[in-house]
Amino acid sequence: MQYLSLTQALNIRDSNDLTDGDWHWGALDWTHLTLLESEGSLWGDYGIRRDQVVPHAPGRPRLNVANHIRALLDMLSLGQFPQANGMRDDFIDNESLNPEIFYHVSKMRSLKNWPQIDAFMQQEYLGEWRRYKDGTASIDA
């Protein structure tokens, strides 16, 4: 399934109000939408909201849209670390979602850029990420 992701998806309000997302929608080019394919991805259709209005795009099309967590997972898997910087405190800003995030990030261990993903997560989540990896955290996904 095709879906809108990355920075553009971060700039579409989360209908559940669980995450903050981004707020720089006016600086993005909404005439060229970033569409990814869920088939064959590590996460399948996880975190994709179906038939959502894309309010900033011309004509306000309805598309499948990644939620903020999925958009950030896509960024990490693609090595877009500068764009994902601020994941924890700016874009997610909801510690209750850490177990879910850690679980899905852990699925990327087989990727070539895992060392960079791991370093990024250490920078964003500090000791909590290390304890999760070491199995010493009491976190259930």
N, C-alpha and C positions, 0 to 999 in steps of 0.2 A: 504494500500500500504506500502510495506517495503521501508525504506530509511535510508541512513547513517546519523548519527547525532552526537551530543555531541562534544567532543574535536576534533575528526577526521574531522567532517564537518567544524569546525572553521578553520581548516588548509587547506581548499580548497578555492582558490581565488573566490571571488564574481564576477561573470561575469559582473555585472553592476557597479563594483567599487564604491559601495555606502558605504561599510564598510571595515574595516581593517582586521578583523579576527585575527588569531593567526599566529605565525611564527616559531613554534617549531616542525614542522612536522617531523624532523629527529629523535626526541626523542620518537616518538610514534610507537607502534607495528601495522604496517599496514597489517600484516598477519591475524589478528583477527579484523574484521571490526565490528563496533557498529551499528547494524541495529535495528531500532525501527519500530513500526507499527502505521500508521496514523489513521486507522479505530478505531473509538471509542475515539479518543483523543479530547481534548478541542478545538483544532484548525483544525481538519480534515487534508486536504492537503495543508493548508496555508503554504507558505514559503518553499515548497519542489520543487526543480528544477529536472525535469525529465531527465533521460538518460544522466547523466554527467560523464565525464571521472574522475576517481579517480587516479590522477597522481602518488601518492606515493605508491599505493598498487601494489603488484606483478601482472604482466599482464595488468596493467592499465585498470581494468574493468570499465564498464559503469553501473552506478547505479543511483537511485533517491537519491538526496542529499539535506539535509536541508540547507537553507541559514543561514547566521550567526545569524540573529534574531531568527529563529526557533530553531537552535541548542542551543542558550542560554535559550530560553523558556523551552525547554526540560530539560536542566540542572536544572533550578529553580524548575520545577515541580517534579523532582527526588531528590531534596535536595542537589544537587552538587554545593554548594555555593563556596567552595574554588576554584573549577575549573572555575566558572563564575566570580570570582573576577577580576575586571578591565573591566567589561562589557561596561560601558559608555565610558571611556577614551581610553581603549586599543583595544577592539574588535569591537565596533561599531564606535566610534569617528565621529559621524555625528548627531548633535543635531536636524536636520530636521526630523529624524526618531523617536524622542521621543514620539510624539503623537501615532504613530503606535505601538510602544513598550508598552507604558502605557496601551493602549486599550487591547492588548493581555495579558499582565500581569494581568490586572484586572479580566480576565476570571478565574483566579486561586483562587479567593476568597473562593470558596467552598472546596478547598483542605485542608487536615489536617495540612499541613505545611505552611498554609497561614501566620501565624505570622512571621515565619522565612523569607518567601518570601518578606513580607512587610518590615521587618527590613533590608533585603539585599537591596531592592530598595531605602529605605531611605538613606542607607550608600552610594550607588552609585550615586543617583540623587538628594539627599539633599532636599532642599525646593521645587524644581520643582515637585517632586513626591508627597510631602505633599499637595501642592496646587491642583494638579490633583485630588487626593483622596477627598479633601475637596470641590471640585467643584469650586474653586476660580481661577483656571488657565484658560486662553483662549486657550485651546487645543482642536482641533477637530481631531477625528480619521478618 
